[in-house]
Every structure is written in structure tokens, then in C-alpha cells.
């Protein structure tokens, strides 16, 4: 009963906000009108409109900066990295928020979001983020006041900023990234990196699924300590450290420490109880998870449950297994491979319900000798021969609507066509749809699954319906009031 009352209260508040937003548009200035009719200031986030300055905060529109002295308002710099910085004769601004202490005459942009006037140094992010300090109840209350022209627009998205500790030594940007140091204290994106040695700090290498290598902008080491952004990790620096970037899973930056088999996802350490961990495959076209093999099973990090989870027993512990093609493994006798799957809801409960990475065993009569006949369009896939049987090993993946990793090729003519003529992803899809590439027989060995929270589609319909009803009642009330 208490939950029902709370839910009904939320519905009423949301509906009231919706109705007032629609009935009292005069209280607000449309962001689209500002963009259309205003004067954008030199490619920045700022716009002049009707003798006011507005700052565009992505995800929540334009904010009027009433504290600005319009006559003296100017950008700190015209370069793209400075688009969220401005000054007037009194203040220095990070988007629509003023930064305390900074002298607007002496303030300069050091690079990568750092501002300094020689005495005080601040960091202002280049992108807006949800305002963690503004809870949902406060937001609804502020939105209600704003809708009735009784308060300012709620700041539910901000350009976050941080003040660095004052220092007689000037701060300098390091490593062409969001790191600044005065030689004693070192910061990443305005937050201190504990005990970091700026003189020896370096970016760790970043390896991609396709074999490309670059430098990481998230993982750093100084010869002793290792950091994810500003957070120090509980691992010692070692030459073999690297970041892994798996295709399609760019929001999951893994740190791999081969020396002792440690793994981190951002600042989260995999449980050492199951170490050493070994990366099963860096290929990303047919997976929803990065899988790691351990002596006691196959593990993955569930981003919804926010926990390391066990997918099942390790089926490749015995024998000499090799990755013969991306996501496909053999010990000379058997073939096991990774494959992506997802599950969607119905009309009553729509949306994505689960993503899975399955490990299958190929259940077709094969000999121990596999021969690669060639590549399909360089990296679309590969054609392999086993006895008289022909197979297509796909690398396009679920992102190109190729839902299975292995298909059987019915004849040599099609096999030759695949490796000798340009195919294009559309043609591969057509071959699958027309059953010219045939799904293989297989047995599921284990699954890594991430389940997503249930849809609130019905709740949204109820809120919308209640809001429309309330809007209609208020409209009738205003019509009657205006005629009396």
C-alpha cells in the first residue's frame, strides 16, 4: 500500500509538471528559438539572444545567464577546446556557471579543460553530465516552479568543474590528455591522482581487436603505480600491462596484466581468487561480453549486475587449443566457437530483455584436418575446408545482421565465389536469408547473459493519460476563468 501511494504521488507530480509545461509556455524561452534566431558566438556553446547570453547545455537545452555583463562578455579563446569557457569583467564561466576566485583578466586556458589565472587553477569538463547533486524530487519541485515562472530552470545537467589545490608552481598539461601537474600534485580531469609521479607518468598501450595499437587515454602508470583515470589501482606497474578494446564493446575498457593474470574493468578488479585469468578471444563481432578463462571456469563482468559472474565450466582445459579464426577454437579434433544472441520483449513489455554470449561446440562429422581456402573481402570472413565439407566462418557479426558464427557452404562453386569475387555485406546477408549459407548443427556448452530491467511502458502510458486528463481539466478551468 505504501508503495502504491508513493507511485501514485509520483504519477501526479509528473503529470502536473507535464500539464503546466504545456499550458504555460510563456514562462520559458524555447531552446530551438534561441538556436534559430540567436547569434551563436564564434562556434562556442554561447548564444546572444534578445540582449541576453545563453549557454547551451546538451541534454537540457539553453540556460539564460542573468549574472553576465553582456557588454564585456567574451570567449577566453576561439579554439574548439575552449568552447565552454567565457569571461566578463567580473567572472570566469564554465558553461553557464561562474567559477569562484579566478581573475577574468588574467585567466588563460592551459589546455584540455584546465583554466588558470596564475594563482588559482580549475578544470571544466568539455561535455555535460547528469547533475548528481540534484535528486529527482528536487528536480521535479524546481521544474514545477520554473514552469510557473517562479524559479530558475533546474540544472539537471552541468559541465562539471573542480578546483585544483593552489600552488606557487604553475600547473602544466601532460601527455596530451586531461592530466595536469605542478610537479608535486597530479590531476586527471580535475581530480587528484594519489601519489602519481608526473616525471615518469606514461600512457599504457591500447590494443584493438583488429591488431591496431595506440596509446590509452584512460590507463596510466608511473613506474610504481597504475591508474584508471584519477583512481589508483591495487596493482604494481609492470611492462606487460595493456588496455584491451574489443570491437563493439568500447564502453568496457579492460586492463590486462599478463604477469599474474590480473584483470580490471575500469577501477574494478576481478576477484584474485580465480586468477590467473586468460583472455579467451579479443574478437568482438559475435559477442556481447568479453570472456576470461580461469582454472575453475569461464568468467565475465555483468555490467547490469555490476559483478563478476561465472558462465560455466571451462571446456577447453584439456588439450592444445588454438584460435584458428576469430572467436573459433580447435584442439585438432573439436571445434568450439562464440556466438551472440539477444532477446526482446513483446507489445506489453517491449525493449531489450537480455544479451548473451554462447559458447557452442560444432556437432558435424569432421576430420582432424582443416584447410583455410581464403578470406572473404579481406575481413568479412573466411572459407575453410574439412574433408569434403566447406564452411564459412563469419567476421561481420550481429551488427551486420549475420547472427551465426559458422555456416555450411553447400558447394564448391559458392565457396570459390566467396573468396574470388567482391561480396559486400549486403550479399553475405542475402546468402544467409536465402539459405545458401546453411546454419550448422551445434551444442551449447555455456552462456554468459546480461539481463535488463523490465520495461515501464505501461507506467508511461498511465502517466501520459493522467497528464492529458489533467491538462484538459486545467484548460477548461482557464477558459472559464477568462470568460468571467
C-alpha positions in Angstrom: 0.0 0.0 0.0 2.8 2.4 0.8 4.5 1.7 -2.5 1.2 2.3 -4.3 0.7 5.6 -2.6 4.3 6.6 -3.4 3.8 5.6 -7.0 0.5 7.5 -7.3 2.2 10.5 -5.8 5.0 10.4 -8.4 2.5 10.0 -11.2 0.5 13.0 -10.0 3.6 15.2 -9.8 4.9 14.1 -13.2 1.5 14.7 -14.7 1.3 18.1 -13.1 4.7 19.1 -14.4 3.7 17.9 -17.9 0.5 19.8 -17.9 1.9 23.0 -16.6 4.8 22.8 -19.1 2.3 22.6 -21.9 -0.2 25.2 -20.6 2.3 27.9 -19.6 4.9 28.1 -22.4 5.3 31.9 -21.9 7.4 31.2 -18.8 10.1 29.5 -20.9 12.1 30.5 -23.8 12.4 27.7 -26.4 16.0 26.4 -27.0 15.1 25.9 -30.6 14.0 29.5 -30.9 17.3 30.6 -29.4 19.3 28.5 -31.8 17.2 29.7 -34.7 17.0 33.4 -34.0 20.0 34.0 -31.8 23.6 34.8 -32.7 26.0 31.9 -31.9 29.3 33.3 -30.6 32.2 32.0 -32.7 31.4 28.3 -32.6 31.1 28.2 -28.8 28.3 26.9 -26.7 27.1 30.6 -26.1 24.4 32.5 -28.0 23.3 36.1 -27.9 19.5 36.5 -27.9 17.4 39.5 -27.1 20.1 41.2 -25.1 20.9 38.1 -23.0 23.6 35.4 -23.1 22.5 31.8 -23.2 24.7 28.7 -22.6 23.8 25.5 -24.4 24.0 22.5 -22.0 23.5 19.3 -24.1 20.7 17.1 -22.8 18.8 20.1 -21.2 18.8 22.9 -23.7 19.8 26.6 -23.2 20.3 28.4 -19.9 20.0 32.2 -19.6 22.9 33.7 -17.8 21.4 36.6 -15.9 24.6 37.4 -14.0 26.5 38.1 -17.1 27.7 41.6 -18.1 26.7 41.4 -21.8 28.8 44.3 -22.9 32.1 42.8 -21.6 31.3 39.1 -22.3 33.8 37.3 -24.5 35.4 33.9 -25.1 38.7 33.0 -23.4 39.9 31.6 -26.7 38.5 30.8 -30.1 39.7 27.2 -30.3 37.3 24.3 -30.1 38.7 23.0 -26.7 37.7 26.4 -25.2 34.1 26.4 -26.5 32.6 26.1 -22.9 34.8 28.9 -21.4 34.0 32.7 -21.3 34.6 35.8 -19.1 33.1 39.1 -18.5 34.5 42.0 -16.4 33.5 40.2 -13.2 33.5 36.4 -13.7 35.0 33.4 -15.4 32.4 30.9 -16.7 32.4 27.2 -17.2 29.3 26.9 -19.4 26.6 28.8 -17.5 28.2 28.5 -14.1 30.7 31.0 -12.8 34.0 29.8 -11.3 35.0 31.4 -8.0 38.3 33.1 -7.3 39.6 33.3 -10.9 40.6 36.8 -12.1 38.9 37.2 -15.5 41.6 39.5 -16.8 44.5 37.0 -16.2 42.7 33.7 -16.7 44.0 31.6 -19.5 43.2 28.1 -20.9 46.1 25.8 -20.3 44.6 23.1 -22.5 42.3 20.0 -22.1 39.9 21.9 -19.8 42.3 23.5 -17.3 42.0 27.2 -16.6 44.4 29.3 -14.5 45.0 32.9 -13.6 48.4 32.2 -12.2 47.1 31.8 -8.6 44.1 29.5 -8.9 43.6 26.6 -11.3 40.3 24.9 -12.2 39.2 22.1 -14.5 36.0 22.4 -16.5 34.8 19.3 -18.4 34.2 19.5 -22.2 30.9 17.7 -22.1 27.8 17.9 -19.9 26.9 15.2 -17.4 23.9 14.5 -15.2 24.0 16.6 -12.0 24.4 14.0 -9.3 23.7 16.7 -6.6 20.2 17.3 -7.9 17.9 14.4 -6.9 14.6 13.5 -8.7 12.4 15.1 -6.0 14.3 18.4 -6.1 14.3 18.3 -9.8 10.5 17.9 -10.0 10.0 20.7 -7.5 12.3 23.0 -9.3 10.8 22.1 -12.7 7.3 22.9 -11.2 8.5 26.3 -10.0 10.2 27.0 -13.3 7.1 26.1 -15.3 5.1 28.6 -13.2 7.8 31.3 -13.7 8.6 31.2 -10.0 12.1 29.8 -10.2 15.1 29.2 -12.4 15.5 26.3 -14.8 16.7 23.3 -12.9 20.3 22.4 -13.5 19.9 18.6 -14.0 22.8 18.6 -16.5 26.0 20.5 -15.9 29.5 20.9 -17.1 31.3 19.5 -14.0 34.2 21.5 -12.6 36.9 21.0 -10.0 39.3 23.4 -8.2 42.9 22.2 -8.1 45.0 22.9 -4.9 46.7 26.2 -5.0 50.4 26.1 -5.7 53.3 28.5 -6.2 54.4 26.2 -9.0 52.3 26.6 -12.2 50.3 23.6 -13.5 51.1 22.2 -16.9 49.2 19.8 -19.1 50.9 16.4 -19.6 50.8 13.6 -22.1 48.4 15.5 -24.5 45.4 14.5 -22.4 43.4 15.6 -19.3 46.3 15.4 -17.0 47.8 18.5 -15.3 50.6 18.6 -12.7 52.7 21.2 -10.8 55.4 18.6 -10.3 54.1 17.6 -6.9 50.4 17.1 -7.4 48.9 15.5 -10.5 45.3 15.5 -11.6 43.2 13.8 -14.2 40.1 15.7 -15.3 40.5 17.9 -12.2 40.7 15.1 -9.7 43.9 14.2 -7.9 45.9 11.0 -8.9 47.2 9.9 -5.5 51.0 9.6 -5.3 51.4 9.9 -9.0 54.9 10.7 -10.2 54.5 13.2 -13.0 58.1 12.9 -14.3 57.6 9.2 -15.1 53.9 9.1 -15.8 53.1 7.4 -19.1 50.1 6.2 -21.1 49.7 2.4 -21.3 49.4 0.7 -24.7 45.9 0.1 -26.0 45.3 -3.0 -28.2 42.3 -3.3 -30.5 40.6 -6.4 -31.8 41.9 -5.9 -35.3 45.5 -5.8 -34.1 45.8 -2.0 -34.1 47.8 -0.4 -31.3 47.5 3.1 -29.8 48.0 4.8 -26.5 45.4 4.7 -23.8 43.7 7.9 -22.6 42.3 6.1 -19.5 45.0 3.9 -18.1 48.4 5.3 -16.9 51.4 4.1 -14.9 54.4 5.9 -13.4 56.8 3.0 -12.8 55.3 2.2 -9.4 51.6 2.9 -9.5 48.8 2.2 -12.0 45.8 4.4 -12.6 42.4 4.3 -14.2 41.8 8.0 -14.9 42.4 9.5 -11.4 41.9 6.3 -9.4 44.9 4.4 -8.3 44.6 0.6 -8.8 45.8 -2.1 -6.4 48.4 -3.4 -8.8 52.1 -2.6 -9.3 53.3 -1.2 -12.6 54.8 -3.8 -14.9 56.0 -3.6 -18.6 53.3 -6.1 -19.9 50.3 -4.0 -18.9 47.9 -3.0 -21.7 44.4 -1.9 -22.3 42.1 -4.1 -24.4 39.5 -2.6 -26.7 37.1 -5.1 -28.1 35.1 -4.2 -31.2 31.5 -3.2 -30.2 32.3 -3.0 -26.5 34.2 0.3 -26.4 32.5 1.3 -23.1 34.3 -1.6 -21.4 38.0 -0.6 -21.1 39.8 -3.7 -19.7 43.2 -3.6 -18.2 45.1 -6.8 -18.7 48.1 -7.7 -16.5 49.6 -10.9 -18.1 52.3 -11.3 -15.4 49.9 -12.6 -12.7 46.8 -12.9 -14.8 45.0 -9.9 -13.2 42.2 -8.1 -15.0 40.5 -4.8 -14.3 37.4 -3.2 -15.8 37.9 0.5 -15.2 38.7 0.6 -11.5 37.1 -2.7 -10.7 39.5 -5.6 -10.0 38.5 -9.1 -11.0 38.5 -11.4 -7.9 42.0 -12.7 -7.4 40.5 -15.9 -6.0 40.0 -17.1 -9.6 43.2 -15.7 -11.1 45.1 -16.1 -13.3 42.6 -15.1 -15.9 43.3 -15.6 -19.6 41.5 -13.7 -22.3 39.5 -16.2 -24.4 39.3 -14.1 -27.5 39.8 -10.4 -28.5 37.3 -10.7 -31.4 34.2 -8.7 -30.9 31.9 -9.3 -33.9 30.0 -12.2 -32.4 30.0 -11.5 -28.7 28.1 -9.4 -26.1 30.8 -10.0 -23.4 34.5 -10.4 -23.1 35.1 -13.8 -21.7 38.1 -14.8 -19.5 39.2 -18.4 -18.8 40.3 -19.4 -15.4 41.3 -22.8 -13.9 37.8 -23.1 -12.3 35.6 -21.8 -15.1 34.8 -19.1 -17.7 34.1 -15.6 -16.2 32.6 -12.3 -17.5 31.7 -9.0 -16.0 27.9 -8.4 -15.9 27.5 -4.6 -16.4 23.9 -4.6 -15.2 24.5 -6.7 -12.1 27.8 -4.9 -11.6 29.5 -8.1 -10.7 32.0 -10.7 -12.0 30.0 -13.8 -12.8 30.8 -17.4 -13.8 29.4 -18.5 -17.1 30.2 -22.2 -16.7 33.0 -24.8 -16.6 36.0 -24.3 -18.9 35.5 -26.8 -21.8 39.0 -26.2 -23.2 41.2 -27.0 -20.3 42.5 -30.3 -21.7 44.5 -30.5 -24.9 46.2 -27.8 -27.0 43.6 -25.3 -28.1 44.2 -22.6 -30.7 42.0 -19.8 -32.1 42.0 -20.9 -35.7 39.8 -17.9 -36.7 38.3 -15.0 -34.7 36.0 -16.5 -32.0 36.6 -20.1 -33.3 38.8 -22.6 -31.5 40.1 -26.1 -32.2 42.2 -28.7 -30.5 42.6 -30.6 -33.7 39.6 -32.8 -33.0 36.8 -30.5 -32.0 35.6 -27.0 -32.9 34.1 -24.7 -30.3 33.1 -21.1 -31.0 31.4 -18.0 -29.6 28.1 -16.6 -30.8 25.9 -13.6 -29.9 22.2 -13.7 -29.1 19.7 -11.3 -27.8 16.1 -11.5 -26.5 13.4 -8.8 -27.0 10.1 -8.3 -25.3 6.6 -8.2 -26.7 4.0 -5.5 -27.2 3.1 -5.5 -23.5 6.6 -5.4 -22.3 8.8 -4.2 -25.2 12.5 -3.5 -25.3 15.7 -5.4 -25.0 15.5 -8.1 -22.3 18.8 -9.9 -22.5 22.1 -10.2 -24.3 24.1 -13.4 -24.3 27.4 -14.8 -25.5 27.1 -18.5 -26.1 29.9 -21.0 -26.4 28.9 -23.7 -28.8 30.5 -27.0 -30.0 30.2 -27.8 -33.7 28.3 -31.0 -34.0 29.1 -32.1 -37.5 31.2 -35.0 -38.7 34.6 -33.6 -39.2 38.1 -34.9 -39.6 41.2 -33.5 -37.8 42.4 -31.7 -40.8 41.1 -28.2 -41.5 42.4 -26.2 -44.5 41.8 -22.5 -45.0 40.9 -21.7 -48.6 40.9 -17.9 -48.4 39.4 -14.7 -47.0 36.1 -13.1 -47.9 36.6 -9.5 -48.8 39.8 -9.3 -46.6 38.0 -9.3 -43.3 34.3 -10.2 -43.8 35.0 -13.9 -43.1 37.0 -16.9 -44.1 36.3 -20.1 -46.1 37.5 -23.4 -44.7 37.6 -27.0 -45.9 37.3 -30.1 -43.8 37.2 -33.3 -45.9 34.5 -32.7 -48.5 32.7 -30.2 -46.3 33.0 -26.4 -46.8 32.4 -23.8 -44.2 32.0 -20.0 -44.0 33.5 -18.5 -40.7 31.9 -15.1 -40.3 33.5 -11.9 -39.0 30.8 -9.4 -39.9 28.8 -10.3 -36.8 25.4 -9.4 -35.3 26.0 -5.7 -36.1 25.6 -6.6 -39.8 22.7 -8.9 -39.0 24.8 -12.1 -39.5 23.6 -13.9 -36.5 25.6 -17.1 -36.6 29.4 -17.5 -36.5 29.7 -20.6 -38.7 27.7 -21.6 -41.8 28.0 -24.6 -44.1 28.7 -23.8 -47.8 26.7 -26.3 -49.9 29.0 -26.5 -52.9 32.5 -25.6 -54.2 31.1 -23.0 -56.7 29.8 -20.8 -53.9 33.0 -21.3 -51.9 35.1 -20.1 -54.9 32.8 -17.2 -55.5 33.1 -16.1 -51.9 36.9 -15.9 -52.0 37.5 -14.7 -55.6 34.9 -12.0 -56.1 34.0 -8.9 -54.1 30.9 -9.7 -52.0 29.9 -6.8 -49.8 28.0 -7.2 -46.6 24.6 -7.0 -48.4 25.4 -10.0 -50.5 26.5 -12.0 -47.4 23.2 -11.2 -45.7 21.3 -12.2 -48.9 23.1 -15.6 -48.9 22.1 -16.2 -45.3 18.5 -15.1 -45.9 18.2 -17.3 -49.0 19.7 -20.3 -47.1 22.6 -20.5 -49.5 24.7 -20.3 -46.4 23.3 -23.0 -44.1 23.2 -22.9 -40.3 25.3 -25.7 -38.7 24.4 -28.3 -36.1 25.7 -27.3 -32.7 25.5 -27.9 -29.0 25.5 -25.2 -26.4 28.3 -25.5 -23.8 27.8 -22.4 -21.7 26.3 -18.9 -21.8 27.2 -15.5 -20.4 24.0 -13.5 -20.1 23.2 -9.9 -19.1 19.5 -9.3 -18.3 18.0 -5.9 -18.4 15.4 -4.4 -16.2 11.8 -4.8 -17.1 10.1 -2.2 -19.3 7.9 0.5 -17.7 5.9 1.1 -20.9 2.6 0.6 -19.1 3.6 3.1 -16.5 4.5 5.7 -19.1 1.1 5.2 -20.8 -0.6 5.7 -17.4 1.4 8.9 -16.7 0.7 10.2 -20.1 -3.0 9.5 -19.9 -3.3 11.1 -16.5 -1.3 14.1 -17.7 -3.6 14.6 -20.7 -6.6 14.4 -18.4 -5.2 16.9 -16.0 -4.2 19.2 -18.9 -7.7 19.1 -20.3 -9.2 20.0 -16.8 -6.8 22.9 -16.4 -7.6 24.1 -20.0 -11.3 24.1 -19.2 -10.7 25.9 -16.0 -8.6 28.6 -17.7 -11.3 29.0 -20.4 -14.0 29.5 -17.8 -11.8 31.9 -15.8 -11.1 34.1 -18.8 -14.8 34.5 -19.6 -15.8 35.6 -16.1 
